[in-house]
Amino acid sequence: MAKRTQVALQKQLTRELRHSAWMTKNLAKTQQQRQSQHRVLVIRSELAIKLRRAVEQ
């Protein structure tokens, strides 16, 4: 898998956070919502590693 740039990760995180908020409102407590939350965690962690700083909550 190709490495993603900082800008690409930030855009992906923004999209995923918006999607996760929608899922929480419309599909609460489903597997899709849990997967979305997991993707947010993975992207935040990858971005934090790239920036070499602590993960923000």
Rosetta blueprint (number, residue, H / E / L):
1 M L
2 A L
3 K L
4 R L
5 T L
6 Q H
7 V H
8 A H
9 L H
10 Q H
11 K H
12 Q H
13 L H
14 T H
15 R H
16 E H
17 L H
18 R H
19 H H
20 S H
21 A H
22 W H
23 M H
24 T H
25 K H
26 N H
27 L L
28 A L
29 K L
30 T L
31 Q H
32 Q H
33 Q H
34 R H
35 Q H
36 S H
37 Q H
38 H H
39 R H
40 V H
41 L H
42 V H
43 I H
44 R H
45 S H
46 E H
47 L H
48 A H
49 I H
50 K H
51 L H
52 R L
53 R L
54 A L
55 V L
56 E L
57 Q L
